[in-house]
Amino acid sequence: MISGFSNENFNNIKFTKMKTIAKGILTIFTLIVTTVVVFAQKGVEDGSKFGHGEDSIKCIKNLSLYREYVKQKNYDLAQDSWAHVYSNCPRSSKHIYVDGIKMIKKKIKNTEDQAEKSTLLDSMMNIYDQRMKYYKQKGLVLGYKGVDFIKYSDKTPENMQIAYNFLRESIEIQKYKSKGTQLLTFMEISKGLFVKNVIEGGEVVENYGKVSEICDYVINNKKKGWKRIEKAKPLIDKVFEESGAATCEDLIPFYTNKFAKTPEDIEFLEKAVNLLRSTKCTESELFFSMTEKLNSLKPSVKTAYELAKITNKVEKLDDAKKYYLQAIELETEDLQKAKYYLELGDVARRQETYKQARTYALKAIELDKTSGYPYLLIGNIYAAASKSCSDEEFHQKAVYWAAVDKFAKAKKVDPELAEKADKFISAYKAHFPDNETIFFYGFKKGDTYTVGCWINEKTVVRPR
């Protein structure tokens, strides 16, 4: 015990102090009540956060009450308090709008009544509108509004158009702050409106261009939410690819512009080349340029072979040869290699490098012994080379015997080629030497004859 103070003295001091505090609190409370009576006013009316006076007390009380119920996920008990806050003090907390949407979604999920669902959707849209009114963030809120509207409404063209407008405006405002879900939903609605003939394919391509550019920027620069955008991007690409909206007329200017800006972007090139391929835009100069660039940055069998076919078709035979050889080098499957060798052999035939052309055909035979096509090719190589093997007409014409032997071998290996092979046989038999010429050179029908020069094959003498 402190000197000079008894327990009784201490208790008296304590009691006196408590009386003083109580009197002060009572005075303050009386002042508050008086002020409430005189100055009571709702926040919705005077623009304040909670309102004034009694309305302020009610607002704070209901805000606290409904928030506690929401945390417990007891939305039924939260509803009345939430409604009071929403109606009377709309600026008191942004939680009002987030929680309001949450509660409505739960109600929609738990009802089968379509009329009630429609009413709840209208209420949801009003909550979004009020949030924009008091808390701005128009771009962000329009994005949420568009996604929820299309999610909970009938997918009629009219409703799709409404959601499309919400999301389009949201993306224009938000740009690189757009959410992945909103970008994906916007592309899904774009596809739907195109399918229903509401918008043109060019508009879908334009939308994809905007969305794709936003995704690329956010991902590449690791902006806020980039991981979610990264997950959404493949789905966005798939929606566009499957939309049927992309035509060469729309895609070529779009990709020409993007290719000029990002010529080294391998991921873009792969997707663009695939889409141009799927939409049959492979004859465009852009497709060749992009495929060529992709092949230089990331060589593959697919791009090398594609370039080989394109250059082969337009008679750029040196380039075709280069790309066929690259495809062969990269290929691991024998049957595919055989195919490339066969086509390369035909390129060499047209280049009049006949011996090399036969070498390629023989490679094809080595890799695929079930195909008769290499024999057809060798037959045509021999026929094309007939005049290059001798200056004498007899020996030139004798080459056609070896050629016809190859056509016969082709249909023996692959009977399905019989009709094709017989056409060649019939055509080239007409070039055989006649009996008189055969006799003049000291041969007769059925004799063995060795075709000279690089061909160097034994055959049988036959008149035409």
C-alpha positions in Angstrom: 0.0 0.0 0.0 1.2 3.4 -0.9 2.1 5.5 2.1 -0.8 7.8 3.3 -3.5 5.9 1.4 -5.9 3.5 3.0 -8.1 1.0 1.0 -11.1 3.1 1.8 -9.4 6.3 0.5 -8.4 4.5 -2.7 -11.9 3.2 -3.3 -13.4 6.6 -2.7 -11.1 8.2 -5.3 -11.8 5.4 -7.8 -15.6 5.8 -7.3 -15.4 9.6 -7.7 -13.4 9.2 -10.9 -15.9 6.8 -12.4 -18.8 9.1 -11.6 -17.0 11.9 -13.4 -16.3 9.8 -16.5 -20.0 8.5 -16.6 -21.2 12.1 -16.3 -19.0 13.0 -19.3 -20.2 10.2 -21.4 -23.8 11.0 -20.6 -23.2 14.6 -21.6 -21.6 13.5 -24.9 -24.5 11.1 -25.7 -27.1 13.7 -25.0 -25.3 16.1 -27.4 -25.1 13.3 -30.1 -28.9 12.6 -29.7 -29.7 16.3 -29.9 -27.5 16.6 -33.0 -29.1 13.5 -34.6 -32.6 14.9 -34.1 -31.6 18.3 -35.5 -29.2 17.2 -38.3 -30.3 13.7 -39.3 -29.8 13.2 -43.1 -29.1 10.2 -45.4 -25.8 9.8 -47.3 -27.6 9.2 -50.5 -29.2 12.7 -50.1 -26.2 14.8 -49.0 -23.4 13.0 -50.8 -21.6 12.0 -47.7 -20.2 8.6 -46.9 -22.6 7.6 -44.1 -25.0 10.5 -44.0 -25.6 12.5 -40.7 -27.2 12.1 -37.4 -29.5 9.1 -36.8 -29.1 8.0 -40.5 -25.4 7.8 -40.0 -25.7 5.6 -37.0 -28.2 3.3 -38.8 -25.9 3.1 -41.8 -22.8 2.2 -39.7 -24.8 -0.3 -37.8 -26.3 -2.0 -40.9 -23.0 -2.0 -42.7 -21.3 -3.7 -39.9 -24.2 -6.2 -39.5 -24.5 -7.2 -43.1 -20.7 -7.5 -43.5 -20.5 -9.9 -40.6 -23.3 -12.1 -42.1 -21.6 -12.1 -45.5 -18.4 -13.3 -43.9 -20.4 -16.2 -42.5 -22.0 -16.7 -45.9 -25.4 -16.2 -44.3 -26.8 -14.2 -47.2 -30.4 -14.4 -46.1 -29.7 -12.6 -42.9 -27.4 -10.2 -44.6 -30.0 -9.1 -47.1 -32.1 -6.5 -45.2 -29.1 -4.8 -43.7 -27.4 -4.8 -47.1 -30.5 -3.3 -48.7 -30.5 -0.4 -46.2 -26.9 0.5 -46.8 -27.3 0.1 -50.6 -30.3 2.5 -50.6 -29.3 5.0 -48.0 -25.5 5.3 -47.9 -24.2 4.1 -51.3 -20.8 5.7 -50.8 -20.1 4.0 -47.4 -18.1 1.1 -48.9 -17.2 -0.5 -52.2 -18.0 -3.9 -50.5 -21.7 -3.1 -50.9 -21.4 -3.7 -54.6 -19.0 -6.6 -54.5 -21.1 -8.4 -51.9 -24.3 -7.5 -53.6 -23.2 -9.2 -56.8 -22.1 -12.2 -54.8 -25.4 -12.6 -53.0 -27.4 -12.2 -56.3 -25.3 -14.9 -58.0 -26.1 -17.2 -55.2 -29.8 -16.5 -55.5 -29.7 -17.1 -59.3 -27.9 -20.4 -58.8 -30.5 -21.6 -56.3 -33.6 -20.7 -58.3 -35.2 -22.5 -61.3 -37.8 -19.8 -61.9 -36.8 -18.0 -65.2 -38.8 -14.9 -64.3 -37.1 -14.6 -61.0 -33.7 -15.1 -62.7 -34.5 -12.3 -65.1 -35.5 -10.0 -62.2 -32.3 -10.9 -60.3 -30.2 -10.2 -63.5 -31.8 -6.7 -63.8 -30.9 -6.1 -60.1 -27.3 -7.2 -60.8 -27.0 -4.8 -63.7 -28.4 -2.0 -61.4 -25.8 -2.7 -58.8 -23.0 -2.5 -61.4 -24.5 0.8 -62.6 -24.7 2.2 -59.1 -21.1 1.2 -58.5 -20.0 3.1 -61.5 -22.0 6.1 -60.4 -20.4 6.3 -56.9 -17.0 4.7 -57.4 -16.3 5.3 -61.1 -13.9 2.6 -62.5 -16.2 2.5 -65.6 -13.9 0.3 -67.7 -13.3 -2.3 -65.0 -17.0 -2.5 -64.0 -18.3 -2.7 -67.6 -16.0 -5.7 -68.0 -17.6 -7.5 -65.0 -21.0 -6.4 -66.2 -20.5 -7.8 -69.7 -19.2 -11.1 -68.5 -22.1 -11.6 -66.0 -24.8 -10.4 -68.3 -24.0 -13.0 -71.0 -23.4 -15.7 -68.3 -26.8 -15.3 -66.7 -29.0 -14.2 -69.7 -30.4 -16.2 -72.6 -27.9 -16.3 -75.4 -30.1 -14.5 -77.9 -28.4 -12.2 -80.6 -29.9 -9.2 -78.7 -28.4 -10.2 -75.4 -25.1 -11.1 -77.0 -25.0 -7.7 -78.6 -25.6 -6.0 -75.3 -22.8 -7.9 -73.6 -20.5 -7.3 -76.6 -21.0 -3.6 -76.3 -20.2 -3.6 -72.6 -17.0 -5.6 -73.1 -15.9 -3.7 -76.2 -16.2 -0.4 -74.3 -14.5 -1.9 -71.3 -11.5 -3.1 -73.3 -11.2 0.3 -75.1 -11.0 1.9 -71.6 -8.9 -0.7 -69.8 -6.6 -1.8 -72.6 -3.6 -3.5 -70.9 -5.5 -3.6 -67.6 -8.3 -5.8 -69.1 -9.0 -9.1 -67.3 -8.3 -12.4 -69.1 -11.9 -13.6 -68.5 -13.2 -10.5 -70.1 -11.0 -10.7 -73.2 -11.9 -14.4 -73.7 -15.6 -13.7 -73.2 -15.4 -10.8 -75.7 -13.9 -13.1 -78.3 -16.5 -15.9 -77.6 -19.3 -13.3 -78.1 -17.6 -12.0 -81.3 -17.6 -15.6 -82.7 -21.2 -16.0 -81.7 -22.3 -12.8 -83.3 -20.5 -13.7 -86.5 -22.1 -17.1 -86.6 -25.5 -15.5 -86.2 -24.6 -13.0 -89.0 -24.7 -10.0 -86.7 -21.2 -8.8 -87.4 -18.8 -9.4 -90.3 -15.7 -11.5 -90.3 -13.5 -8.5 -90.6 -14.8 -7.2 -87.3 -13.9 -10.5 -85.6 -10.4 -10.3 -87.0 -10.1 -6.7 -85.8 -11.3 -7.7 -82.4 -8.8 -10.6 -82.3 -6.0 -8.2 -83.3 -6.8 -5.9 -80.3 -7.2 -8.7 -77.8 -4.1 -10.5 -79.0 -2.0 -7.3 -78.8 -3.2 -6.7 -75.3 -2.4 -10.3 -74.3 1.1 -10.2 -75.8 1.9 -6.9 -74.2 0.8 -7.9 -70.7 2.6 -11.3 -70.9 5.8 -10.0 -72.4 6.0 -7.2 -69.9 4.9 -9.2 -66.9 2.1 -6.7 -66.1 -0.4 -7.3 -63.3 -2.4 -10.4 -63.9 -0.1 -11.7 -66.7 -0.3 -15.3 -65.5 -4.1 -15.3 -65.9 -3.7 -13.7 -69.3 -1.2 -16.3 -70.3 -3.7 -19.1 -69.5 -6.5 -17.3 -71.4 -4.4 -16.6 -74.5 -4.4 -20.2 -76.0 -8.2 -20.3 -75.5 -8.6 -16.9 -77.2 -6.5 -18.1 -80.1 -8.6 -21.3 -80.3 -11.9 -19.4 -80.4 -10.6 -17.2 -83.2 -9.3 -20.1 -85.2 -12.5 -22.0 -84.9 -14.8 -19.0 -85.5 -14.7 -19.4 -89.3 -14.5 -15.6 -89.5 -10.9 -15.5 -90.8 -10.6 -15.2 -94.5 -7.5 -14.5 -96.6 -8.9 -11.1 -97.4 -9.2 -10.2 -93.8 -6.1 -12.1 -92.4 -3.5 -11.0 -94.9 -3.6 -7.2 -94.1 -3.9 -8.0 -90.4 -0.9 -10.3 -90.3 1.1 -8.2 -92.7 1.0 -5.3 -90.3 1.8 -7.5 -87.3 4.6 -9.3 -89.1 6.2 -6.0 -89.9 6.2 -5.1 -86.2 7.3 -8.4 -84.7 9.2 -10.3 -87.4 11.3 -12.3 -84.8 8.3 -13.4 -82.7 8.4 -17.2 -83.0 5.2 -17.8 -81.1 3.3 -15.3 -83.2 4.8 -16.8 -86.4 3.8 -20.3 -85.5 0.2 -19.3 -84.8 -0.1 -17.1 -87.8 1.3 -19.7 -90.2 -1.0 -22.3 -88.8 -4.0 -20.1 -89.1 -3.1 -19.1 -92.7 -2.6 -22.7 -93.5 -6.0 -23.7 -92.0 -7.8 -21.0 -93.9 -6.0 -22.0 -97.2 -4.1 -18.8 -97.5 -0.9 -20.7 -98.4 -0.6 -19.2 -101.9 -0.1 -15.7 -100.6 3.3 -14.1 -100.6 2.8 -13.3 -96.9 2.4 -17.0 -96.0 5.7 -17.8 -97.8 7.6 -14.9 -96.1 6.3 -15.8 -92.7 7.0 -19.5 -93.1 10.5 -18.8 -94.5 11.2 -16.6 -91.5 9.8 -19.1 -89.0 12.0 -21.8 -90.7 15.1 -19.7 -90.3 14.3 -19.0 -86.6 13.0 -22.5 -85.7 13.8 -25.0 -88.5 11.3 -27.9 -88.7 10.4 -30.7 -91.1 7.0 -29.1 -91.5 8.1 -25.7 -92.5 11.0 -27.0 -94.7 8.7 -29.3 -96.6 6.0 -26.6 -96.9 8.6 -24.2 -98.4 9.8 -27.0 -100.7 6.3 -27.5 -102.1 5.7 -23.8 -102.6 9.0 -23.2 -104.4 8.5 -26.4 -106.4 5.1 -25.3 -107.6 6.4 -21.9 -108.9 9.4 -23.5 -110.6 12.0 -22.1 -108.2 13.8 -25.4 -108.4 17.1 -24.5 -106.7 15.1 -23.3 -103.7 12.9 -26.3 -103.8 15.9 -28.6 -103.8 17.4 -26.8 -100.8 14.2 -27.1 -98.8 13.6 -30.8 -99.7 17.2 -31.6 -98.6 16.5 -29.7 -95.3 13.3 -31.6 -94.8 15.1 -35.0 -95.4 17.8 -34.1 -92.9 15.3 -33.2 -90.2 12.9 -36.1 -90.9 13.1 -39.2 -88.8 10.4 -41.4 -90.4 11.6 -43.5 -93.4 8.3 -43.3 -95.3 8.2 -39.6 -95.1 11.8 -39.4 -96.2 11.0 -41.6 -99.1 8.2 -39.2 -100.1 10.6 -36.2 -100.0 13.2 -38.0 -102.0 10.6 -38.9 -104.6 9.6 -35.3 -105.0 13.2 -34.1 -104.9 14.0 -36.6 -107.7 11.3 -35.0 -109.9 12.8 -31.6 -109.2 16.2 -32.9 -110.3 14.6 -34.4 -113.4 13.2 -31.0 -114.4 16.6 -29.5 -113.8 17.9 -32.1 -116.2 20.4 -33.4 -113.7 19.2 -36.9 -114.6 21.8 -39.0 -112.9 21.2 -37.2 -109.6 17.4 -37.5 -110.1 17.8 -41.3 -110.4 19.9 -41.3 -107.2 17.1 -39.6 -105.3 14.5 -42.1 -106.7 16.7 -45.0 -105.7 16.9 -43.5 -102.2 13.1 -43.5 -102.1 13.0 -47.2 -103.1 15.5 -48.0 -100.4 13.3 -46.3 -97.8 9.9 -47.6 -99.0 10.0 -50.8 -100.9 6.3 -51.0 -101.2 5.9 -48.0 -103.5 5.9 -48.2 -107.2 6.1 -44.4 -107.7 9.9 -44.2 -107.7 10.0 -46.7 -110.6 7.5 -44.4 -112.5 9.9 -41.5 -111.8 13.0 -43.4 -113.0 11.1 -44.4 -116.2 10.4 -40.8 -116.9 13.9 -39.7 -116.1 15.2 -42.2 -118.6 12.8 -41.1 -121.2 13.7 -37.4 -120.6 17.4 -38.3 -120.8 17.2 -40.4 -124.0 18.9 -37.8 -126.3 21.7 -37.0 -123.8 23.1 -40.6 -123.9 24.1 -40.8 -127.5 24.3 -38.9 -130.8 22.9 -41.9 -132.7 19.2 -42.2 -133.0 19.1 -45.9 -132.4 20.9 -45.7 -129.1 18.7 -42.8 -128.1 15.6 -44.8 -128.8 17.0 -47.8 -127.1 16.8 -45.8 -123.8 13.0 -46.2 -124.0 13.3 -49.9 -123.5 14.9 -49.3 -120.1 12.2 -46.7 -119.4 9.4 -49.1 -120.1 11.1 -51.7 -118.0 10.7 -49.3 -115.0 7.0 -48.7 -115.7 6.5 -52.5 -115.8 8.3 -52.8 -112.5 6.1 -50.0 -111.0 2.9 -51.9 -111.6 4.4 -55.1 -110.4 5.4 -53.6 -107.1 2.1 -51.7 -106.7 -0.7 -53.1 -108.8 -2.8 -50.0 -108.1 -0.5 -48.1 -110.4 -1.2 -50.5 -113.4 -3.4 -48.0 -115.2 -1.0 -45.1 -114.9 2.0 -47.3 -115.8 0.2 -48.7 -118.9 -0.4 -45.2 -120.2 3.4 -44.5 -120.0 4.2 -47.8 -121.6 1.8 -47.2 -124.4 3.2 -43.6 -124.9 6.9 -44.6 -124.9 6.5 -47.8 -127.0 5.9 -45.6 -129.9 9.5 -44.4 -129.6 11.0 -47.9 -129.8 13.2 -48.5 -132.9 11.5 -50.3 -135.8 12.6 -53.8 -137.0 14.6 -52.5 -139.8 16.7 -50.3 -137.6 17.2 -53.0 -135.0 18.4 -55.4 -137.8 20.7 -52.7 -139.2 22.5 -52.4 -135.8 22.9 -56.1 -135.6 20.2 -57.0 -133.1 17.0 -59.0 -133.2 13.9 -59.1 -131.0 14.6 -60.7 -127.6 18.4 -59.9 -127.6 20.0 -58.4 -124.5 21.0 -54.8 -124.9 23.0 -52.6 -122.5 21.9 -49.0 -122.4 25.0 -46.9 -122.2 26.2 -43.7 -120.5 25.2 -43.1 -116.8 22.1 -45.3 -117.2 24.2 -48.5 -117.7 21.3 -51.0 -117.5 20.6 -54.2 -119.4 17.3 -54.5 -121.2 15.6 -56.5 -123.9 15.4 -55.5 -127.6 11.8 -54.9 -128.8 10.5 -53.3 -131.9 7.7 -50.8 -131.7 
